[in-house]
Amino acid sequence: MVHGSLPVKLAISDDFLFSFSRIPRNQQTKVLEFVNKFRSDPTLPGINYEKIQGARDPNLRSVRIDRAYRGVVLRPEKGNIYVLLWVDHHDKAYSWATNKVCGINPETGSVQIVDVTSVPVEPGKETLAGDGSRKGLFDGVHDRHLVRMGIPEIQLPLVRSIQTEEELDRAAVVLPQEGAEALYMLASGYSVEDGFRELEITGEPETVDTSDFSKALDAPDSRRRFFVVEDDLELSAILEAPLEKWRVFLHPSQRKLVERDWNGPVRVLGGAGTGKTVAAMHRARWLALNRFTGRNDRILFTTFTRNLAADIRENLTKICPQEAMARIEVVNLDKWVSDFLKRNGYSYDIDYGPRIMPLWETALSLAPSELGLDATFYREEWERVVQPAAATSMNEYIKAPRVGRGVRMNRKDRLAVWPVFEEYRALLNENGLREAIDAMRDARLLLESKGDILAYKAVIVDEAQDMGAEAFRLIRQMIPGGDRKNDLFIVGDAHQRIYRHKVVLNQCGVNVRGRSRKLRINYRTTEENRRWAVNLLEGLSIDDLDGGMDDQKGYQSLLHGVAPQVQIFPTFNDEVRYVTAYLNDLEGQGQPLNGVCLVARTNELLKQYEANLREQGISTCFIQRSEAEDRRAPGVRLATMHRVKGLEFDRVIIAGVNEGVVPYEKGADRPSDPVLRKESEVHERALLYVAATRAKREVLVTTSGVPSRFIAARGPTSDGQFR
């Protein structure tokens, strides 16, 4: 698009998408018609630019959508730039624009929209406190350092007035996101130097032309909130789903991970809601469009479960052109293994329980009674010692490490229990069966024998914390020969480990040294929900997937809302009545119930809630294990704590959080090993953490009878809630 001698640059802001999503559906059609006309030529006479009376920013204009609605456009004096900022009813649009100032940060070079009503006084000289007259939270930090971290100069007095973290929470709402993030880092104990390093602010800043909006829109922090329109179809797709901002707006820390060449495997950590999966999906897109573009090039995107793979595949189709999507294969790892082995004439069936468990029970009949070991010990010994060591003989078992096992076994004891494992292995062979870990090992050995036979140029791994060592040995073998450019991209968070796998990447041939990054800003949940969930894991040691320890320092949400509620009832029926009333109240307020998910620990418990809710006239929708969640279907979503992983909802009800259920303590499955019991409790806490962090707005926890010790031990607040 060219007007005069200069090409026209058109951009839309994330605020525009938000405001667009809130106007009536029939009005959105008129806005779409206007945007199409605006996109074709923003200088057309019929667009009717008007100055906004009383506006603090002389570059803002209103544009006529129809008699009732107006858009707000940034039209700088320099350059052929047009930015759609807001759309609303006439009076509301003018009200939004009156106190907004759109400028360019002189240090970061990014475009920032500031609400000047949030600035209590006019900016003055350097306000570094030192006279002891008051104690501000950011005393000792120079103004220029704050500006370089993303604070607009006009908001420096606001920052200087902050004395407590509570005041920071209130101020963060009106600060540009990058500035708020930096302040939270400083408040959590980062030095200015550490903050610069974490934010990757290096060297001396370039000279910034604060009138050049065209260049400023390309700055990393601008791209987190402004999208430069270059394709009509892409713009149409964005406006069809305006709240799915992850499709177009990436945090600079995500973009730096996605849009670069890496000389080997990359590991990305981050708490729940920090956008790890979003970064992984955009990484797949970037590689397919910019690096691996050959007809036979393939990118494998794999994760732990079928349902997550289905969700990811559906979301990738929203951001990838068809020709790029044709080069991206999305499949959970067990399915990949099964398909690969079948293509290569594998003679065994892979079984996940129904056929192998009777064989296991038969083998257990050989267990020596004199050792006094229960059935759970043998299963844990098989899964934690025998299988990881690939032990097929007594000597291999005797040499196998037993790190992390709480029950000691000397050589004599190992000799006594080995017949159980030997018999089980023999029964598997006789019946043509293999466990999943055996199949992974066989697939890896087959690849090793055949060499570099796969078309994969890159493998992207999501939910890495739930994959074991054998899985990563296999993944490493998919692109053999050591570190290759852009070969492995691995995202995960051991705080969300809900299966019992643990891995040290380096021991699997995956070297991430120097290529490890961490995401710290939670985009999904409110800060109140995040804090509540994080407290569930307080005091626990969490690994970093590579032999070190992870922490959640600097992990923060910039969104705020109500604190999670915990409601305790004497009976299950009382609990269901409360949940029903809560849902009816939401529906009465015009809130669609398909934005609510009721989560329970087990399928059996979930079915009880389903039956009772339907009896009360509440429509429900089960989220299936192997299918992507269909947001168009009506009704309250129902999901287990395992199934809800990777999804998000406006509101989450975590129901049935009773002692004996959370943590789940079904007698036959309770480990006898004290070390494993402790580990199992960590996983149960992680399940509750995962469930709580699925909520974007509200978390309601309900329980009947004796509440789980995970919530009861925390004690009620003055308002009767647990936090």
N, C-alpha and C positions, 0 to 999 in steps of 0.2 A: 504494500500500500504506500503510495507516494503522493505527497501534496506539495506542489511547487517544486523546488529543487531538493527538498529534504524528504527522506523516508519517514513515514509516521510510525511512532512506536506507541502501541496501545497496551495498557496493563490493567489488571483488575486486582483489587486488594482482598485479603481474607475477610475484612469487615464487610465488603460488598456482598460476598457470598453469604455471610451470616445474615445480613439484613434481607437479602433476597429470599433466603429460606423461611423467613418469618412472615412475609406478606401473603395474602390469600392466594390460593392456587390459580383462580381465574385472573388475578392481577399479574401473576408471574408470566402468563402468556404475553401480555402487553410489554412487559419488561424485556422478554426474549426478543420480541419484534424490534424494540428500540435498540437493544444491544447489537442485533444483526445489522441494522442501519448504521449504527455508530461504528461498528467494525469495518463496514465497507468504506466509510469516509466520515470521520468525526468532524469535518469542516462543513458538512452540508448545511445550508441555511435553515432547513426545517428543524434542526436540533434545538434551536432557541436557547443559546447560552445566556444566562443572566447573572449579574453580580449579586452576591448575597449581602443584603443590607446588615451592617453591624458585624460582619465576619472579621475575625482577627487575622485571617490569612487572605491577602488580596488575590492569591492564585486560585482560590476555590470558586467554582461556578455551579449554578444549578442548571439542570436540563429537564425539559418537560417530557414526562412519560405519557400522561393524559391529564384530564382535568384535576384529578385528585392526587396523583403521585408525581414525585420529583426524584431525580437522581442528583448526586453530588459528584462533581468531576474536578480533579486537579489539572489545571492548565497553566504550567509555568510560563513565564515570559520568554525564557531561553529554550530553544529546541522545539522540535515538533512532537511534544509529549502529551498524551492524554491518559489519565488514570481514573478509572471508575472506583469511587470510594464508598458510596452508600446509596441506598434506595429506600424510600419510605413515603408515608403519607406526607403531603405538602408541609404541614406545620412541623411534623417530627423531623423531616429531612433538614429543614432550615435550623431547627433547634440543635440537631446533631452537629451541623457544620459551623454554627456561629462561633464556638469556642475552640475549634480545632485549628492547629497550626501544623502544616506539613513542611518539614525542613530536612536538611541533609546534615548528619552528624559530622563535624569538622575533623574528627579523628578516625572514625570507622568508615566514613564515606557512604553510610547507609541512609535510606529514606526512612524517616520516623514521623509518625503522626502523634502529636501531643495534645492532650486536653488541657488547655491553659487554666481551666477552673481548678485544676489540681495543684497549681503553683500558688502558695500562700503569699509570697512576696516577690518583688522583682529581683532577678539575679544580680548579685553584686560582685565584690572582689573575691579573691581567694578566701574561702571560709574555713580553712584548716583550723580547728579549735586548738587552743594551747594556753588559754588564760585561766582555765579551770572554772569558767563561769557556768558551764553546763557540760554534761557528758553525753555526747552523741554516739550512736552505735558505730559510726564510720569516721570518728575523729582519728586523725593520723593518716588518712588517705587523701592525697592531693586531688584537687578538682580535675586536673588534666588526666590523672589516672582513672577517675570515675568516668569522665567523658570518653576516654579511650576504651573503657569497658562497656560503653553503650548508653550512658546516662546523657540525655540531652542537656545542654547548658542551661536551658530555661527551667529545668527541674532540679538543678543542684540545691537550691534552698529547701526544697521538699526533702531531698535525701539528707541534708544536714540537720533537719528537724527530727529525724528518726532516732529514738532513744531506746526502743525495745523491739524484740522480735514481733510482738503483736502489732506494733506500729508499722514494721516492715511488711507484714502480711497485708495491712490495709493499703499501704503505698504501692505495693507490687501490682495492684489491679490497674493503676493508671500509668505505670512505667512501661516503656518498651520492653519486650520480653527479654532481650539480651541484657539490658541493664538490670532488670530484676534478678535474672539468673546470677549475674556477677555479684550483686549485693548479698544474695543468699550464700554464695561461696565464702565471701568475706565474713559474713556473720557466723558461719559454721567453723571458722578458724583458719581459713586459707589466708596466707599472706598475699600482698599485692603481686609479688613475684610468682607465687604458686598459682594465683588466679590467672595471671597472664599465660603461664605455661599450660594450664588446664584448658583455657580458651584459645590456645594456640595463637596468642598475640605476640609476635616476635619482631625484633628489629625496630627501627624508627618508622613511624607512620609516614605514608606518602602524603604529599601536599594534596589537599582535597579542594576541588572547586565546588563550593556550596551552592552554586547556581546551576550545576550540570546534572539535572535529574535523569537524563538519558543514561549517563555512565553510572549514576548512583543506583539505578534500578538493577544493575548487574552485580552489586555488592552482595556478599554472602548473607549478611543480615537482612538485606532488602528482600532477597529471594525466599526468606521464610514467611513473608506476608504479602508479597506482590508477585503476580504471575504475568509475564509478558506474553501476550497472545500472538501466536504465529500460525495457527491452524484453526480454521473454522470448525472442523469436526471435533477437535480437541476441546475447543471452547464450549460447544454444544454438550459434550459429554460431561464437562465440569458443572455446567448449569443444571443439568438433569439431576445431579446428586451434590448439591452445594455444601452439605455438611460433611462430606467425605473429603476433608481438606488434605488428608494424608496423600491423596492422589497427585497433588500438585505442589504443596508447600513442604519443604524439608528444612529441618533445623540445620544450621551450618555444620554442626558436628556430624549429623547424618550425611550431609552432602559430601563432606571431606572423606568419609568412608566409602561412599558410593562411586563418586566420579574421579577415580584415580587408578593408576596402575600400581599394584602391589607385587613385590618380588617374592612371593610365596604365600603360605597360609596366613589368614587374618583371624584373630579372635576378638569378638565384640561382646562385652558384658554390659549389663544394665538392669536396674530394677524393673518391676512390672510397670507397664505403661510408658516406657521410655522410647518406644518406637523401634525396637530391634528387628521385629518381623517386617515392619515398613521399610527399614533400611535394607534388609535382605531382599525384599521384592524389587525395590528400585535398583539394587545392585544387579539382579538378574536382567532387568530391563536395560540398564546401561551397557552391560556386557554384550547383550544380544544386538543392540543397536550400534555400538561403537567399537567393539573388539572382535567378537566371534560372529562374523557376518557371512561366513561361507555356507554354501548350501548344505554341506554335511556336518557343519559344526553343531554341537549340542551342549546345552547347559543343564545339569541335573539340579533340581531344587528338591531336597528331601527333608523330611521331618519324622517325628516318632510315631504318630498315629494317623490312621486313615482320615478321620474327620478334620484334623488340622490340614492335611494335604488337600482335601476337598475345598476347605475355606480359602487356602492360599491360591489354589488354581483359579477359583472364581474371581478373586481380587486381582490376580495378575492379568486376567483378560480385560480388566477395566483400565489398566495403564499401559498395556503393551499392544502395539499394532499387530495385526494378524500374522504378518510375515516374521515378526520377532518372536511371537508366541509359539510359532511352529518349531523354533529351535530350543524352546524351554520345556523340559520334561519335569512334571511335578508328581511325585509319588512318595508315599511313606516307605521307609527303608525295608521293612519286612516284605512288602509287596514287590519291591524291586528285586530282592533276593530270590523270592519265589519265581518270578517271571524269568529272571536270568538263568536260574538253574534248570527250569523246564526247557528253555530254548537249547540248553546244552545237554539234554538227555539225562537229567538227574533221576535216579531210580528210587529215591526216597520221598515219602510224603512228610511235609512239615506240619507238625501238630502243636497246638497251643493249650492243650489240656484234656479235652474229652477222651482221646484215645490213649494218651500216654499215662494219665493218672492211674488207671487200673493196673498198668504194668509197674508203676512205682509202688503201689500198695503190695503187689506180689513180691517185689524185691525187698520191701521192708520186713517181710516175714523172716529174713535171714539176720535181722539185727540182733546182736548179742544182748541178752537181758541183764547180764551182770554189770554193764557199764551204766545202766540207769538213764540212758539218753532217750528223750521222747522223739516223736516223729518229726517235729519241726526242726530239731537239731540236724537230722539227716538231710532234710530238704535244703536247709541253709548251707550245710557243708557242701552239698552237691553244687548249689548255685554260686557260692562264694569262693570255693576252693578248687573243687574237681574240674568244673567246667572252665573257669578262667585259665587254669593251667593246662587245659586240654589233656588231662591225665587219663590214659587208657590202660595203664598198668600199675601194679602195686608200688613199684619203685618210683614211678613218676608222681604218684600221690604222696608218698613219704617225703619227697623232695619239694612238694608244692608249698609255697608260703601261705600262712594262715593269718596274715595281718588283718586286724579288725574283728577277730573271733574272740569272744569272751570265755569260751570253754576250752581249757587247755587239753591238748592231746599229745601224749608221748608216742614213741615209735610203736610200742606194744598196742596202744589204743587204736592207732591208725590201721595196724594189721588186722585188728578185730572187726573194724567197721568196713573195711574195703570190700568184702564180699557183697554187701548191699549194692554198692555202686557198680561193681563188676557185673552182677546179675541184671541190674537195670539196663546197663549198656547192651548186654547180650540180648535182652528182651526187645529193646528198640531195634536192634539189627534184625532179629528174627521176624519182626512185624513190619519191616521196611519203613520205620519212622525216624524222624530227627526232630530235636528241639530247635527253636529259632536260632539259638547261639551256635549250634552245630552247623546249621545251614549257612549262617554268615561265614563261619570259618571255612566251610567247603567252597563257598563262592570266592572267598579271598584266595584260597589255594589254587582254585581253577584259574583265576586271573593271573596269579603268579606264574603258573605253568604256560599260559598262552601268551603272556607279554602284554604289550600296549594295544589291546584289541578294541577298546571302546572309543566312541566318537566324542566323549566328553572333553571339553576344553576347560570347564570349570564345574565345581560342585559347591552348592550353597546349602548349608546345614542350619536348620532352625530347631529351636528347643534342644540344643546340644546337651544340656544338663541331664536329659533323660536317656541318653545313648551311652552304652558301655564301651569298654576298651575294644572288644572284638568288632563293634560297629565302626569305630574310627580306624582300626587297622584295614578294614575292608574299604572304607572311603578313601584312605590314603592310596590304596592299590588301584583304585579306579583311574587315577592319573599318576602312574608310577614314575619312578626315576628321581625322586626328591623334589625340592621346591621349584615350581615353575611359575612364571608370571601369571598372576590372577587365578591361581588354581583352586584354592579352597577359601571359602568365606563362611565363618562359623559364628553363630550368635547363640547366646544362652545366658542363663542366670540360675546359679545353684540355689538361690533362695526359693526358686519355684520348682525344685526337684520333687516331683510327686511319684516317681518310680524309683526303684532302688539301685539304679546304675550309678556308678561313680567312675570318673575317668581322669587320667593324667595324659594330656594330649601328647606331650613329648615322648612318653613311653610307647606311644602308638605310631611313632614316626612322623608326627605332625609338629613341626617346629614353628612356634608363633613368636619366638623371641624378637623383640623390637617391632612386632606387628600386632600389638594388643591395644585395644582402645576401650573406653567406657562411656556409656551414655548415662546422664544423671537427671535429666528433666523429665518428669512424668507428665504426659500430655492427656492422659485419659481420666484419672481419678482426681477428686478434690484433695487438698492437703489434709483435711480432716480424716478422710477415708484412708489416705496413704499412711498417716501416722498411726492410726488404729491397727492397720494391717502389719506395719513394720514392728509394732510392739509385740505382736504374736511371736516374733522370732528373736526378741531381745535376749542377749546373752549367749546365743548359739554360735558355734564356729561354722562358718560357711566357706567352702573351697572356691577356687577361681577356675576350675576345670583343668588346671595345669600344675597341680601340686602346691600352690600357694593358697593364701587366705584372701577372701574377698570381704569388703565392707560396704556400707551404704552411706559413707560420708559424702555430703553434697547432694544426695538423692532428694529431690524436692519437686513438689507440684506447685504451679503458679495459679491454680484454680482453687476457689474456696466455696464452701457450702456448709450444710449441716453435718454435725458429727454423727457417726453410726449409732443406731439405737439397738439396745439389747432388751428384749421383752421376755420375761419368764412367766410361765403359766403352770397351774397345778396339773392340768390334764391336756392330752393331745387335742381333744375336742375344743377346749378353750383356746388353744393355740390356733387351730384352723379357723375358728370364728373371728379371731383378731385379724388374721391374714386376709380373710374374705372381706371384712369391713375395710381394711386398708386398700384392697384392690378396688372395691366399689367406690370408695372415696376418690381414688385417682381417676376412675372412669367418669365420675360425676364432675370432675374438674376439667374434663376433656382430654385427659392424658391417655394415649393409646396403650393398651395392655401388652402389645407386642414389643414394647420397650422395657418390659419387666421380665426378669428371669428368676424363677424359684429354684434354688439349688439345694440338693440334699446329698448326704454321704453315699447312699446306696440306691440302686434301682428299685429295690423292694419298698424302701421308705418313700421314694418319689411317687410310686404308684398309689400309695396310700393318700398322699396329698392330692394327687390328680383326681382320685375318686371322690374325695370330699369336696374339692373345689367345684367339680362338675355338678355334684349334687346341689350345690348352692347357686348354680347357674353361671359359673365363671368358665369361660371358654379357655382351653389349654392347648398347647402345641409342644409335643416332645421333640427335642433336638436329637436327631438320629446320629448314630456313631460314625457312619461312613458317608454322610452327606453334608454339604455346606448348609449352613443355617439360612432358611428362606425368610428374610425380613418382611416379605409381603404377606405372609400367612398371618391370620388374626390369632389372638389369644395369648395368654401368659405363657412364656417359654418355661419348659421344665428340663432340667439337666442335672446330671450328677456332677460332683466336684471335679472329677476327672474330665468329663466331656466339655465343661465350660471353659477349659483352658484355651486361650487364644481368642476368645470372643469378648465382646463388650456390650453393655446395656446401660440405659439411663438409670435403672434401679435394679438392685439385686436383693432378693430375700434369701437369706441363708437359714433354712428351716431345719428343725430337729437337731439342734446342736446340744445334744444330751450326753451326759457321761455314759461311756460304753459304746456310743455311736461315733462321737468325735472326741478323742481318738477311737477308731474302730477296734473293738476288742473281742471279736468273735473268738471263742475259746480255741478252736482248732488252728486258727491262723496266728495266734499270739506267740511270738518267738520265746523260746526258753532261755536263750542266750541273753544275758543282761546287756551286753554291748549292742546287740541287735534290737533289743527292746527300746533302748534309748534312741537308736537310729530311726526306728519305726515311728517313734513319737515326733521326731523332727520332721519326717515326711508328712505326718498328719497335721502338724502345725503349718507346713508349707501348703497343704491342700486348702486349709482355711484362709491362708494368706492369698492364694490364687483366687479363691472364690470372691473374697472381699474386694480385690483390685480389679474385678471385672466391671464394677459400677462406675459410671461417669458422674453420677449425682448423689444417689442415696444408697445406703446400706442398712438393711433391717435384719437383725439376727433374732430368731425366735427359738425358744426351747420350752419343753414341758417336763415336769418332774424335776430331776436333778440336773442342773446345767453342767455342761462340760467344764472341766477344770481349766481349760484354755481361756474361758471367759470369766468363770466364777472367781478364779484366783486373782483377778485384776481389781475386783471390788467395784461397788457402785459409786457414782458421783452423787452430788447433792440433789440432782434431778432424777435420780433413780436409774440412770443409764450406766452402762459399762463402757469404758473407753480405754 
